[in-house]
Every structure is written in C-alpha cells, then in structure tokens.
Amino acid sequence: MTLGKKVRELRITKGITQEKLAQLLMVSPQAVSRWETDAAMPDIALLASIANYFEVTTDELLGVDIPNKKEKIKEYAEEYGKFASTIQKTEVLRQHTIRKLREGLRLYPDAKILKQQLTTTLWMNTEVPADMEEKKEMCRLCKELIEETTDIKEKCRYISLYCSYARFTGNSEEGRVLAGMLPETAYTRQRFLALCCEDDGERNEQLYEYMRSSWGALRDAMLLLIIDGKNSPEEILKIRKKQEEIRGILFDRDDIVKYEDFDEYKVAKAFYKSGDFGRTIDYLEICFKKWTERHPIKNVSSWWERGREPYLDNNEPAKVIKGNAEDFIKLLKTDFSMILSDERIISLIEKANQIVLSYESNKI
C-alpha cells in the first residue's frame, strides 16, 4: 500500500475530511488530495506529525513492516517458483510473474532474490517482435547484480545473460568488456584438477570428467548454432548430425548424456522456425519416444537446480512418464500451433493421450 493510500485509509477510519486534516497539519486541502492520489508526497517534516495524529508509527505509515519482511519477500519469490515449475510457460503467466516481482522490488529494493528472479524472467523474452524495454531492464538488472556479487559463478551467470541481449539493446561494446572479465572455462579448470591428482585412478576419473566437461561446452556451442544461428534447414541438419556423431564417438553409455533428451525438442523448434515442418515432426517423434520410453523426466525446469541433470523418480516411473506425455501435448499446442492438423502430429497426440488414459484407468 502506498503512503497516499495509507493516509486516506487512516483519515476515513478516523472519520475526518480532507479539509479537516489539512487544517490540522496547516497545509492546503489540495495538498492532502494530491497525497491521497499519489500525485505528490508529504514533506518529510510532516511525517512525524501525520503518524502522531493517527497514532501509528512512521514505519507503519510508510508501509515498512520489518518483522514480516522475510515472509513477504518469500511470498513474492514463490510467484517466480510457480512460473519456474510450470512446463507450459505462457506469456500471460510470464507477465503476471514480472508484475509481482516488480511490485516486490518496489517494496523491498534490497531483496536480491527478487532481483535475480526478475532478471531471469525478463531474459525469457521470446515475443515477436521482442519487447526492447524488457531487454533493457534485464541488462540494467544484470549490471547491478554483476557489481553487487562477489561470487564468481554468479557473476559469470549475469555477464552471460547481459551478453545474450547486448546486441539488441545497443550495449555490444560494454558486453564485450564484460565478456573479457570471464575466467577460464570450467572444462579448463577440470584439466588442472586432473593434473594435480597423484593417484592414477583418481586422475583417470578426473580426465574423464574433463572430457565430459569439454563435450558439454562443444555440445552447447553446436546447439546454440542450431537454435540461435541463421541457418537453413540443411545446415541445421548437418550441424545436428555432426553433434550426434561426436557424442557417439565419445560415449558408449547413453545415460552419461541423458540430460540431452530435451535437445530434440529445441532442434524441432529450430526447424519449425525455419519452415521445415517435415523435419520438425521427425525430431518431435524422437523427442516423444525418449520422453516416454527411455529417461522419464519429472520436471524439466528443475535441471538447473540439479546441475542440469534430470530428476528421475524411480519409485513412480509410470506416473512420471504419464506426466511427460501430458507435458508433451501442452508444449505441442503452445509451440507448434501451425502443424497441429498434420496426421503425424495428431498420431503423436493420440499416443500421448493413450499413455495418460492408461495410467488413469489402470494406475500402471
């Protein structure tokens, strides 16, 4: 509640008019009216007089609730939690989350968690045409977080977010400067950890980890080229095939790279964006098969919290697969609306529905 609304509430509760309050405080009735409509603020010297008259503290008058601050911040943070845990992240839900987080930051500008959450939500700006004001706001928040934090990993995260929008917001030069502040990559660090191991077995394991980390960097670069580069369908397919070939050479155990089950969905979106609907459906079929037959993913949005490793619910695999099928249908309807009438898509939706119905009827 704003200061003006609080004054109005207290005045009405007291049963006095704006004119009477103005007379008591020795200001004009117009001044009181402007306060109550938030068109102006009382002079700071008047705050004590207003609080004393209405028998409240200045903290209460100003809406400062220190004892409940943590609980209130938690309530705003939970709004982001609802958004993050939702597979079908609609623009309506995203905008609602942005409004709540902005409201929270206005009340608690020192609440770092709300600033972090708002930055992430603004980063998910996928509207066409993109909202440039949102991108600029995200860059501003990133700059603040970069300056405020001393944690290297956290600083790197916000530098990377800033750089992802720098070219859209006229901040390319500053983005380059920030990018130059980034430390050596994680896979390089893994190499030096391996070199420090005296035990042969431990060193061997660290070197395998170094290989996996290096592959992760290469995979991410190739995937980014697929989904963010301006490539033709043929070039997208060529890059993806090379990526799969390299993975096959490096790993003979598929579970090592199981978190990549979501890659097919991203590749499908890249083909969809390019206008190649045939290959879009090819990759959606692969994606559907993986989600419902191989590695059941309980909650894709939890990957980052768990180090990008899907959370497997081994106690209830059927329930998890049923959830994957439901999520697959929702994502199809949200992201691939132009091909929902295609026979192969209809077939995929029918198969997904059968999985859901099978679980509901038999509790498999």
Phi, psi and omega in degrees: 000134181285166178299317180300315179295324178295317178299316180297316179299315180294322180295316180294318178299323180286338178080034179239161180271167175299322180297318181295316179297319179299318180297317181295324183266357178061045173232175180278152175302327179296325179296315179298319179299319180292325176300311188290340176260009180061024176278341179206166179246146175298150174300142184303331180291342182271346186301316180296319180296317179296315180297317180295320181296317183272002177058047175230166175278159176296328176299315179294319179299320182274359179080020179270117183236076185302313182302327183257010184302310182300319181293321180293318178298320179298321179297317178292321179297327180293334176297320177293321179303320179296318181293315183295327184273000180267125179294314183272085184275089180285160179294326178299315179294321180297316180294322176299316180296318179299316180299316181294319181291322176297318178299316179298320181289330175296322180282323185229074184298345179266005182281094185299323182297323179291323178295319179296316181293320179295320178301313181295318181293319177294327179297332180280040181274097184245010181293150177237118358288153183292148178279104184293328180295323177295318180296319179294320178297319179297317180297320179297315179295321178300316180301317179297316182292323178297319181287327185279326188272148174252354180284122185298314182298318181294318179299318179297320180300314184282336172293318181294321178295317179301313182296330182294336180246358186303319185288341180273339190246014179075022183245026185300316182296315178294325177299320179295320178297315179296318179300326179292346178276347184295139179283179176302151184290163183299322183290332175292319177300322180297326179297315182290327175298320180296319182293339181276350185281125177277325181284130183299316182296317180295318180296320179300316180295321179294324179291325174296320178295323176298319178295317179296320179294319179296319177297320180301319179293317180294317180300314181298320180296317180291322179293321178296322178296326179289311190269340184243346179279161179263074184250153175285163178305322180294320179291322177300313181297320180297315180295317182295318179296319177298319179299314180293322179296316180297317179299318180297326178288320185282324189233130175255357177246112186294333184292342178298326184244032185295336180294349180280005179301337181274350181298319181302324179294319179293321178295319177301318179295325178294316177295320179299317179295326181282347181094002179270087185287333179297310179289331174305311183291325176306312183284332175293325178293319177297314180301313181299318180298316180295315184294331185250353182236340187244270185259098180295123182259116184285318184206103184300323184293347181272000183301315184296319179296335183252029177067034178065028178248123182299144180273116181261127178262089185289341181282333181226061185299323181294319179295322179295314180296323176300318178295321177298319180295318178297316180295322180299316179297315180299316181293323176301312183291333180277315191259346186229044187299332185285346183240015182296339180272356179293140184301322181291324177291318177302319179296318179297317179296320178297317179297318179297318178296324178297321178297315180296314181294322180298318179293316184294322184277327185248348186052050186298000000 
